[in-house]
């Protein structure tokens, strides 16, 4: 057993820097070989990194875009958009990592050709383009570094490639396809065509309903059934009131006729107007004239006939009768009376006649009013039905107009949104576009410096590990500590130099 630093077994010695560095000197070979190997790897890494170029792109996620609202009313102020949350940024990050988007980038930049030229491509010589595209998409996903910048609305996208132009093209294509994918995801495709078709549909429906409403007005000749129905209702109310008045007048006339008929029955039709007394002077004169004529007639007959002749006898009888009448007339007194119609009777009769005429008139008027009321009510029912039909047509016109205006506003909104999309106006934007990286990703001197430090650390660790794994004991203290045997003497590996 040898030791370069002999010491007294029983003495105590503190650990020095030489003791700490002693394993490095004892394992100089391990330290040197490890250091050289790590430096060789560092040189290779510096060469590789010197040919690696990193392109960077930053995407700004703004607040949600509020498309202008186009309505039939006056323009209203825009509502405050919601702030950007971590969920929004996370969604955009996942959208950047979507396989279909990365596949589009691979196809646009022909990254599958690099997979065909790779070292492992000979293992898959029979694979088709789909396999190489999928493989390139997988590699692109692993090489892309997409991170959300802390405490900001930025998303940083990094891509490293040996060709600086390729690194730029990949990020440029990724940004372009990402904006298109973002617009497609946030706004469904074909919405403008849908709203345009619905607008045209309800425009035709509105024109048809307006034509039916105009045809209804022309056919019926009634512009406002509700107004006319209200007027007819007022007329019916007035007619019913007039009919009730007529019934009251009819009842009063009937009662009046009955009362006057009862009164006329007890009223005499005529009454004494004048009365005068007179003797029979005129009758006497007539009788005397008749007597004279009869005597003259008898004288004439006596001149021709005998007293016994019938004509003479007849003349005698006539003379005797006339004389008897004269005697009777002288004994009689004649009274002349004059009568006239009773005025009360005549008044009652005329009033009854007039009341009967009025009764007939009022009954005829009541019948006409009843017929008029029935006619007005039929007209009201007809107008009510027409009003309901017109109301249905008006509601249909209003509904079609509301739908037309709604879809027209939606169509204009979608047209405006499409125009904004065509101008790339969205709630995301390429804040920092990629540029062609001229300088390498990391400078070679920095890599060499880091490699020297790493080589020193790894080689020292390897030396200490080799020392730790060596089972030999190098000091008397280790012998005493491990074997519990006192050391009588120790001989150094090489003689000590004297100063």
Protein Blocks (a to p, Z undefined) as FASTA:
>chain_A
ZZfbdcdfkbccdddfklmmmmmmmmmmmmmmmmmmmmmmmmmmmmmmmmpccddddddd
ddddddddddfbdcddddddddddfklmmmmmmmmmpmklmmmmmmmnopmmmmmmmmkl
mmmmmbcfklmmmmmmmmmmmmpccdddehiabdcdddddfblklmmmmmmmmmmmmmmm
mmmmmpcghklmmmmmmmmmmmmmmmmmmmmmmmmmmmnopablmlmmmmmmmmmmmmmm
mmmmmmmmmmmmmmmmmmmmmmmmmpcfbdcfbdcdddfklmmmmmmmmmmmmmmmmmmm
mmmmcfklmklmmmmmmmmmmmmmmmmmmmpccddddddddfklmmmmmmmmmmmmmmmm
mmmmmmmmmmmmmmmmmmmmmmmmmmmmmmmmmmmmmmmmmmmmmmmmmmmmmmmmmmmm
mnopafbdcfbacdddfbdfbdfklmmmmmmmmmmmmmmmmmmmmmmmpmbdfbfklmmm
mnopacfbdcdfbdcddZZ
